[in-house]
């Protein structure tokens, strides 16, 4: 599998002259954790601004996001990923650079890839049908307990327990006795 197979193709781009407040609004509206900063006229390098940049460099310092430009806090040039890189190569690149996401570029911006994409979109193993069924049963039990009255739930579980005890006792009586 290659980076291009799992990258997110829809990428939001922001201009470096935009304010951090504008970036926050875009990120909140689209539920994104980063934005790609488009290249300036004088440079072909893309940049990136992440939620961490905004929180650490602006909000934690109690600086007004309306007064800070993206170019002041973005990373530029940012590390980019070739769409033909294998996922292990992308993982090593991220580990060595200590980053969690990067734009995927080959002559132009194609998408963005993150550690979350690698983890969530890589098919390593699937849950067995039994595991899925067990998971759904567990979820149903949790939800039913939320909606049922506690005393009613206890009465129901007690009835089940007594049914099991009676069943075990009847099996014990039905077993032939072996003389040893």
C-alpha positions as CSV (number, residue, x, y, z in Angstrom):
1,X,0.0,0.0,0.0
2,X,1.2,3.5,-0.8
3,X,0.6,6.9,0.6
4,X,-1.7,7.8,-2.3
5,X,-4.0,4.8,-1.4
6,X,-4.9,6.1,2.1
7,X,-4.3,9.9,2.0
8,X,-7.2,12.3,2.5
9,X,-7.8,13.9,-0.9
10,X,-9.9,16.9,0.3
11,X,-7.5,19.4,1.8
12,X,-8.3,22.8,3.1
13,X,-5.8,25.5,2.1
14,X,-5.3,28.8,3.9
15,X,-3.2,31.8,2.8
16,X,-0.3,32.8,5.0
17,X,-1.8,36.3,5.4
18,X,-5.0,35.0,7.0
19,X,-5.4,35.4,10.8
20,X,-5.2,32.5,13.3
21,X,-8.8,33.3,14.2
22,X,-9.8,32.6,10.6
23,X,-7.8,29.3,10.7
24,X,-9.6,28.4,14.0
25,X,-13.0,29.1,12.4
26,X,-12.1,26.9,9.4
27,X,-10.8,24.1,11.5
28,X,-13.8,24.1,13.8
29,X,-16.3,24.3,10.9
30,X,-14.7,21.4,9.0
31,X,-13.5,19.5,12.1
32,X,-9.9,19.5,11.0
33,X,-6.7,19.4,13.0
34,X,-4.5,21.1,10.5
35,X,-4.5,23.3,7.4
36,X,-2.1,23.5,4.5
37,X,-0.7,26.9,3.8
38,X,-0.5,27.7,0.1
39,X,2.8,28.8,-1.4
40,X,3.6,32.5,-1.8
41,X,4.5,34.1,-5.1
42,X,8.2,34.1,-4.0
43,X,8.2,30.4,-3.0
44,X,6.9,27.1,-4.2
45,X,7.0,25.6,-0.7
46,X,3.8,24.6,1.0
47,X,3.5,25.2,4.7
48,X,1.3,23.7,7.4
49,X,-0.4,25.0,10.5
50,X,-1.7,22.6,13.1
51,X,-3.9,22.7,16.1
52,X,-0.8,22.3,18.3
53,X,0.8,25.4,16.7
54,X,-2.3,27.4,17.5
55,X,-2.7,26.1,21.0
56,X,1.0,26.3,22.0
57,X,2.0,29.5,20.2
58,X,-1.1,31.6,20.5
59,X,-3.8,30.4,22.9
60,X,-1.6,29.2,25.7
61,X,0.2,32.6,25.6
62,X,-3.1,34.4,25.7
63,X,-2.4,36.2,22.4
64,X,-5.4,37.4,20.5
65,X,-5.8,35.1,17.5
66,X,-7.2,38.0,15.5
67,X,-3.9,39.7,15.8
68,X,-1.6,36.9,14.6
69,X,-1.0,35.9,11.0
70,X,-0.7,32.3,9.9
71,X,2.8,33.1,8.5
72,X,4.0,33.9,12.1
73,X,3.2,30.4,13.5
74,X,3.2,28.0,10.5
75,X,5.9,25.5,9.6
76,X,7.4,26.3,6.2
77,X,8.7,24.6,4.3
78,X,7.0,21.6,5.7
79,X,8.0,18.0,5.2
80,X,6.1,16.5,2.3
81,X,5.2,13.0,1.3
82,X,5.6,11.5,-2.2
83,X,2.4,9.7,-3.1
84,X,4.4,6.6,-4.1
85,X,6.0,6.1,-0.7
86,X,5.1,2.9,1.0
87,X,3.3,3.1,4.4
88,X,6.4,1.8,6.3
89,X,8.4,4.6,4.6
90,X,5.9,7.2,5.5
91,X,5.9,5.9,9.1
92,X,9.7,6.1,9.3
93,X,9.6,9.6,7.8
94,X,7.1,10.7,10.5
95,X,9.0,9.0,13.3
96,X,12.3,10.6,12.2
97,X,10.8,14.1,11.7
98,X,8.6,13.7,14.8
99,X,5.5,14.8,12.9
100,X,2.0,13.4,12.7
101,X,0.8,14.6,9.3
102,X,2.2,16.0,6.0
103,X,0.9,17.1,2.7
104,X,1.2,14.6,-0.2
105,X,2.8,16.4,-3.1
106,X,4.0,15.4,-6.6
107,X,4.3,18.5,-8.7
108,X,1.1,19.7,-7.0
109,X,-0.8,19.2,-3.8
110,X,-2.7,15.8,-4.0
111,X,-3.8,15.3,-0.4
112,X,-2.7,15.0,3.2
113,X,-1.7,11.9,5.2
114,X,-1.5,11.5,8.9
115,X,-0.6,8.8,11.5
116,X,-4.3,8.4,12.0
117,X,-4.8,7.6,8.3
118,X,-2.0,5.0,8.5
119,X,-3.5,3.3,11.6
120,X,-7.2,3.5,10.7
121,X,-7.0,2.7,7.0
122,X,-4.4,-0.1,7.1
123,X,-5.9,-3.5,6.9
124,X,-3.9,-5.7,9.3
125,X,-6.5,-8.0,10.7
126,X,-10.2,-7.9,11.0
127,X,-12.3,-8.8,14.0
128,X,-13.8,-12.3,13.6
129,X,-17.6,-12.5,13.3
130,X,-17.7,-13.9,16.9
131,X,-15.8,-10.8,18.2
132,X,-18.1,-8.5,16.3
133,X,-21.1,-10.3,17.7
134,X,-19.7,-10.2,21.2
135,X,-19.0,-6.5,20.8
136,X,-22.6,-5.8,19.7
137,X,-24.1,-7.9,22.5
138,X,-21.9,-6.1,25.0
139,X,-23.0,-2.7,23.6
140,X,-26.7,-3.9,23.7
141,X,-26.3,-5.0,27.3
142,X,-24.8,-1.6,28.3
143,X,-27.5,0.3,26.5
144,X,-30.3,-1.9,28.0
145,X,-28.9,-1.3,31.5
146,X,-29.1,2.4,31.0
147,X,-32.8,2.2,30.1
148,X,-33.9,-0.4,32.6
149,X,-34.9,0.2,36.2
150,X,-32.2,-1.1,38.5
151,X,-34.5,-3.3,40.6
152,X,-36.0,-4.7,37.4
153,X,-32.6,-5.5,36.1
154,X,-31.6,-7.2,39.3
155,X,-34.8,-9.3,39.3
156,X,-34.2,-10.3,35.7
157,X,-30.6,-11.3,36.3
158,X,-31.7,-13.3,39.4
159,X,-34.3,-15.2,37.4
160,X,-31.7,-16.1,34.8
161,X,-29.3,-17.2,37.6
162,X,-32.0,-19.4,39.2
163,X,-32.8,-20.9,35.7
164,X,-29.2,-21.8,35.3
165,X,-29.1,-23.4,38.8
166,X,-32.2,-25.4,38.1
167,X,-30.9,-26.6,34.8
168,X,-27.6,-27.7,36.4
169,X,-29.5,-29.5,39.1
170,X,-31.7,-31.3,36.6
171,X,-28.6,-32.4,34.6
172,X,-27.0,-33.7,37.8
173,X,-30.1,-35.8,38.6
174,X,-30.3,-37.1,35.0
175,X,-26.7,-38.3,35.0
176,X,-26.3,-42.0,35.5
177,X,-24.4,-42.9,38.6
178,X,-21.2,-44.8,38.1
179,X,-20.1,-47.3,40.6
180,X,-16.4,-47.3,41.0
